[in-house]
Amino acid sequence: MLTLKDMLDEQLQDEEFKKEYEALQPELDIIRAIIEARTSQNLTQKQLAERTGINQADISKLENGTRNPTVNLLKRLADGMGMALKIEFVPKQKLQSD
């Protein structure tokens, strides 16, 4: 049986697919970071909404990728979880080795 990883590895052989996939990585990384931070504190979206004043539906949209967050919104989310927001630029070759 073909696993998701196997399918992705196969698709990444296509240069056009690989280029589009890599272009989406920063957005996917943000989504993953939001979800991991929230779930690591055992918070529901509703609880995070109450802490931040951000509508729960908007948090859901952020987490499912249908809304792009502003830096200010990310700071509000971080504050609501008692965290600091850290954004950094890294050399491209480092990204490829991760």
Secondary structure, DSSP 8 states (H G I E B T S, - for coil): ---HHHHHHHHTTSHHHHHHHHHHHHHHHHHHHHHHHHHHTT--HHHHHHHHT--HHHHHHHHHTSS---HHHHHHHHHHTT---------HHHHHH-
